[in-house]
Amino acid sequence: MYNLIFLNLLMVRKKFYSAFYLFLQDISKTINQLLKTIKWEYFQLLWAMPVQ
């Protein structure tokens, strides 16, 4: 009985961790995309600036 409860807790925890991991991966992907976009726009701005 106790073992069953423990196993269930482990499974729930495993599911929670995998969901959390996927969530983190998603966030890092989004941040990477944002950084790439920002870098690109910054580069374009620099490119458009007249050389002093």
N, C-alpha and C positions, 0 to 999 in steps of 0.2 A: 504493500500500500504506500508506504513512505517512499520507496524507490520510484514508484509510478509518478508521484507528485514531483519528485526531484527531476525526473526525466522530462516531464512536461515543462517545468521551469527552465530547464536547459534548452529545450526546443524553442520556447518563447524568446528566451534570451538570444539564441542563435538567429532567429528570424529578425528580432529587433536590431541586432548588430549588423546583419546583412543589409537591412533596409537603411540603417544609419550610414553604412559604408557607401551604398549606392548614392544616397543623398549627398554625402561629402564629395564623391566623385563628380556628381552633377555640378555642385557648387564650384569645384576647382576648374571644371571644363568651362563654365560660364565666365569665371574670372580670367582664365587664359584667353578666351575669345575677346573679352573686354580689353585686356592688356594689348592684344594684337591690334585691335581696332584703334585704340588710343595711340599706340606706337605709330601706326600707319598714318593717322591723321596728323600727328606731331611731325612726322617725317615730311608729309606733304606741305605742312605749314612752313617748315624750314626750307623746303625746296622752293616754295613760292616767294620767300623773302628775298629781296634784292641783296646781293652781296655788297657789304660796306667796303 
